[in-house]
Amino acid sequence: MIKVPRSLPDVPVPEGDTQHRILDAAHRVFMRSGTAGARMQEIAREAGVNPALLHYYFRSKARLSEAVFLRAAGQLFPAILAILNSDQSVSAKVEQVVEKELSKLSETPYLPAYILSELAHDPNRMRQLLTVVTGQHPSKAGQRLLSGLDSQLKAEARAGRLRPIAAEQFIVNLLSLCIFPFAARPMLTALFGLNDDRFSAFIAERRRSLPSFFLRALQP
């Protein structure tokens, strides 16, 4: 069952095969046409269902778009938040974030472009996602994450194991290094002549080398 934001408590979400067919079809259509350009009739055709079924379950394209976004972003962000909020060492967090990000994005390389496009279309989407994932107001969830990580990073800096770095910079630097190759894949493909196999090999090497590269950059 897909969770929906509390602001939309009356939106029924279909289960089982119908759920996947509608949401998968909507995602493909949104990717092809953009959320603004997509039409419910086109989504119904893609899913092989009566258009009335889409309206029955989701009421509108906006609500269907929101459900698709929450499902797509929910494949990645909850796991990353859990790692960063954990009591593990900084090095373990870095290793696990890199592994999780690169593994998931290798399976679903469209996610970065889709998520960034949706956030540009509706910046409120990330606040909705954080509310669903954490059960808290986004500002409180962010404060909790930053407070815990910042305390850990300051303790490492006082012990002389890391250079001082703000938690915000740590998170943005780490996630950017993971996401950029997928968001910029067309550019990298043209620049480096990477076919699918070579791009996969490029990511495999990045999965192996990125944690140590990132941690070395933080050493005093």
C-alpha positions in Angstrom: 0.0 0.0 0.0 1.4 3.4 -1.0 1.3 5.9 1.8 -0.2 9.3 1.0 0.4 12.5 2.8 -1.9 13.5 5.6 -3.1 16.4 3.6 -4.8 13.9 1.3 -6.4 11.4 3.6 -9.3 10.7 1.3 -7.3 9.4 -1.6 -7.8 5.6 -2.0 -4.8 3.9 -3.4 -5.3 0.6 -5.3 -3.5 -2.5 -4.2 -1.8 -5.4 -6.0 -1.4 -5.7 -9.7 -3.8 -2.8 -10.5 -1.7 -0.5 -8.2 1.5 -1.4 -10.0 0.0 -1.1 -13.4 -1.4 2.3 -12.9 1.6 3.7 -11.1 4.1 2.2 -13.5 2.1 3.5 -16.5 1.9 6.9 -15.0 5.6 7.0 -14.3 6.4 6.0 -17.9 4.0 8.7 -19.3 5.4 11.4 -16.9 8.9 10.5 -18.0 7.9 10.8 -21.7 5.7 13.8 -21.6 6.5 15.5 -18.4 4.0 15.7 -15.6 2.5 18.9 -17.0 2.1 17.5 -20.5 0.8 14.0 -19.5 -2.9 13.2 -19.9 -5.0 10.8 -17.8 -6.3 9.2 -21.0 -2.8 8.4 -22.1 -2.0 7.0 -18.6 -5.1 4.8 -18.8 -4.2 3.5 -22.2 -0.7 2.8 -21.0 -2.0 0.8 -18.0 -4.7 -0.9 -20.0 -7.5 0.2 -17.7 -10.7 2.3 -18.1 -10.0 6.0 -17.5 -12.8 6.1 -15.0 -10.7 3.8 -12.8 -7.9 6.4 -12.6 -10.4 9.0 -11.5 -12.0 6.7 -9.0 -8.7 5.9 -7.3 -6.9 9.2 -7.6 -9.5 11.9 -8.4 -7.0 13.9 -10.5 -3.7 13.9 -12.3 -2.2 15.9 -9.5 -3.0 13.3 -6.9 -1.8 10.5 -9.2 1.5 12.4 -9.8 2.0 12.8 -6.1 1.5 9.1 -5.5 4.0 8.3 -8.3 6.5 10.7 -6.8 6.2 9.3 -3.3 6.7 5.8 -4.5 9.7 6.7 -6.6 11.4 8.9 -4.0 10.5 6.4 -1.3 12.7 3.8 -3.0 15.8 5.7 -1.9 15.4 8.5 0.7 14.0 6.6 3.7 17.0 4.2 3.6 19.5 7.1 3.3 17.9 9.0 6.2 18.0 5.9 8.4 21.7 5.4 7.7 22.5 9.1 8.4 20.4 9.0 11.6 21.9 5.8 12.9 24.5 5.4 15.7 27.1 4.0 13.3 30.6 5.5 12.8 31.1 8.2 10.1 33.1 5.8 7.9 30.3 3.2 8.1 27.7 5.8 7.2 29.7 6.9 4.2 30.3 3.3 3.0 26.6 2.4 3.4 25.2 5.5 1.8 27.5 5.0 -1.2 26.5 1.4 -1.5 22.8 2.1 -1.1 22.8 5.1 -3.5 24.8 3.5 -6.3 23.1 0.2 -6.1 19.6 1.7 -6.2 20.4 4.2 -8.9 22.0 1.4 -11.0 18.6 -0.4 -10.9 16.6 2.8 -11.5 18.9 5.3 -13.3 15.9 7.5 -14.2 15.3 8.4 -10.6 17.5 11.5 -10.2 16.2 13.2 -13.4 12.6 12.4 -12.5 12.9 13.5 -8.9 14.7 16.8 -9.7 12.1 17.5 -12.5 9.2 16.9 -10.0 10.8 19.0 -7.3 11.2 21.8 -9.9 7.5 21.3 -10.9 6.3 21.3 -7.2 8.8 22.1 -4.5 6.3 21.0 -1.9 6.9 17.4 -2.9 9.9 16.9 -0.7 8.1 18.3 2.3 5.3 15.8 1.7 7.8 13.0 1.3 9.6 13.8 4.6 6.3 14.1 6.4 5.3 10.6 5.2 8.7 9.0 5.9 9.4 10.5 9.3 5.9 11.2 10.6 7.2 14.7 11.6 7.1 18.2 10.2 10.0 18.4 7.7 11.7 21.1 9.7 11.8 18.9 12.8 13.0 15.9 10.8 15.8 18.0 9.3 16.8 19.5 12.6 17.0 16.0 14.2 19.2 14.7 11.3 21.5 17.7 11.3 21.8 17.9 15.1 22.8 14.3 15.5 25.2 14.2 12.6 26.7 17.6 13.5 27.4 16.4 17.0 29.1 13.3 15.6 31.2 15.3 13.2 32.3 17.8 15.8 33.3 15.0 18.1 35.5 13.5 15.3 37.0 16.9 14.7 37.9 17.4 18.4 39.5 14.0 18.4 41.6 14.9 15.4 40.2 12.3 13.1 38.4 14.6 10.7 38.6 18.2 9.6 35.7 20.3 10.8 32.7 20.2 8.4 29.1 21.3 8.8 26.6 18.5 8.7 24.8 20.2 5.7 28.0 20.3 3.7 28.8 16.7 4.6 25.4 15.5 3.4 25.3 17.5 0.2 28.9 16.6 -0.7 28.3 12.9 -0.2 24.9 12.7 -2.0 26.2 14.8 -4.9 29.1 12.5 -5.6 26.7 9.6 -5.7 23.9 11.2 -7.8 25.8 13.3 -10.3 26.9 10.5 -12.7 23.3 9.3 -13.1 21.8 12.8 -13.4 24.5 13.7 -15.9 24.6 10.4 -17.7 23.8 11.8 -21.2 26.7 14.2 -20.9 29.1 11.6 -19.6 28.1 9.2 -22.3 28.8 11.7 -25.0 32.0 13.0 -23.3 33.6 9.6 -22.5 32.0 7.4 -25.1 30.4 5.2 -22.5 28.0 2.5 -23.7 25.7 0.7 -21.2 28.4 -1.9 -20.2 31.1 0.7 -19.8 28.8 3.0 -17.7 28.1 0.0 -15.5 31.8 -0.6 -15.1 32.3 3.0 -14.3 29.7 2.9 -11.5 31.2 -0.3 -10.2 34.6 1.3 -9.9 33.0 4.3 -8.2 31.2 2.1 -5.7 34.6 0.6 -4.8 36.7 3.8 -4.6 34.3 6.6 -3.6 34.1 5.9 0.2 37.8 6.0 0.7 38.1 9.1 -1.6 35.5 10.9 0.4 36.9 10.0 3.8 40.4 10.9 2.8 39.2 14.4 1.8 37.9 14.8 5.4 41.2 13.8 7.1 43.0 16.6 8.9 
